[in-house]
Amino acid sequence: MGWILSDAHDHYDPKAIEDFARFPELRFLDTYHWICPWLLGTATFAFGIWTGIGGWEALVWGFVISTVLLWHGTFCINSLTHVWGTRRFPTPDQSRNNLVLALITLGEGWHNNHHHYQASCRQGIRWWELDPTYYALKALSWIRIVRDLRPFPAASAPR
């Protein structure tokens, strides 16, 4: 968990991800990464007051607790899917697919699939591997909010 709270990873080599520089919104977020959480927290507080729920109650449940749960989901994927699950592909990192974690994290638990082909927006590659994150991205691509989705290549998919 320390990596979220530490400033040790604030700096990076922009040359390693030069294609990100093409997007003004990513450059903006890189510089002003604190704006979105502050706006969301403020909006959640205001929504709580407006609806009569209470500003502090809305802020705690709608922002703080949901953020902590999101962080824990991320920690689980980056930790537990390298320990428990099945390995479809022989990746060098010991990543694994885990159905339970995939259900909890909306598809992120198909971690071995992701490590095998990291460029894919789809982590669940078999019909029974539920991947709600991919389904949402696919739906957003139909109305042109998301573009250039990279599917899992058929040549890499298991038979």
N, C-alpha and C positions, 0 to 999 in steps of 0.2 A: 504494500500500500504506500510505502514511502515515496515511490516515484511520482505520485500525484501531488504530494505535499512538498516535495523537494524542488529546488530551483536548479538542480544539477543538470537537468535535461532541457533547460530553456533555450540553449544555443545549439545550432545545427549547421551543417554545411549546405547552403542553398544550392550549390552546384550539384549536389546529389539528387535534388528533385527540381531541376530547372523548369520542367513543364508546369509546375504549380505557379510559377511567376506569371504565367499567361493570364491567370484569373484574378481580376482586381478584388473580388470578394475574399479570396484566400489570403491575399496580401493584407487586406484590411483586418481580417480576423487574426492573422499572425501578429500584427501590431497591437490590436485592441481586443485581445482574447477575453478580457474581463467584462466587456460590454454586454454580451449576450446573457451571461448568468445574472448580472445586475438587473437587466431589463426584465428577464423572466421572473426573478424574485419580486421585483417591484410590481409587475403586472399581477402576479399571484396574490400578493398582499392586497392590491387594489380590488381585485376580483372578489376576494373574501369579504371586504368591506361592502362592496356594491351588492353582493348577494345576501348579505346578512349572516354569513357563516362566521365571520370574524377575520380580521386581517392576519393576526398572529397565528390562528389555527390553520388558515389556508397556507400561509407561508411555511409553517412547520411540516404539515402533511403533504402539501402540493409541490413544495420545492425541496426542502431539506431532506425529508425522509425518502422521497422518490429519488433524489440524487444519490443518497447513500446506498439505496438498493441497486441503482444502476451501477455504481462503482463496484459493489459486491458481485454483481453479475459479471462484470468485466474481470474482476480478480479470479472468479471461479473458472472462467474460460481460460485465462492465461496460466492458471495453476493446475486445476483438476483435470483438464483435457490433455494434460501431458502425463497423467498418472492412471486415470481410469477410462476404459472404453476399448473400442476395437480399432485395429489398424488396417485399413483397406490398402493404403499405399505405403511403400517402404521409404518414408522420409527420414532424413538423418536426425531429426529433432525429437523423436518419440511422441509426436502429436497423435491424438486419438479422437475418434468420433464417439460422442456420448449422447444418447437419446434424451435422457432426463435433462441434461443441461441445454440441449437444443430446444426442448419445449419451453424451458424457463426463460431462455434468452432469445427467443424468436428466430432460431436457426443457427446461432453462432456456435452451437455445440458440435457441429460437423467440422471439427477443427482439423482433422487429418486431411479431409477433402480440401480445405482451405490451404493448408501448408503444401499440398501436392501441386495445386495450381492457384497461386495467390492473386493473380490478376482477375479471377472470376468474381462477378458480383453474386453468383449463386453458390452457396455452400452445400445445400442439400441436393445431391445429383441424381439420386434414385427417386422413383415416384413416391415412395413411402417416407422419404426424409423431408419432413415438413420444414419449410424455410419461409416463414411469413415476411421476413425482411426483404427477401428477393421478390415475393409476390407484390409487396408494396412498391418497390422500385420499378417493377414491370408495369404496374398500373400507372404510376407516374410517368413512365415513358410513353404511354399511349396518348397522354395529353401534353407531351413535349416539355414537361418540367425536368425530366431526367433524360439524358441522351447518352449514346455510345456505351450501352451496357455490354459488358464482356461476359458471355455465358461460359460455362465449363465446356471446353472443346470436346467434341464427340470422340476424337481419337484418344483422349486421356480418360474418358469415362470407362468404368468397369463393365464387363460384359455380363 
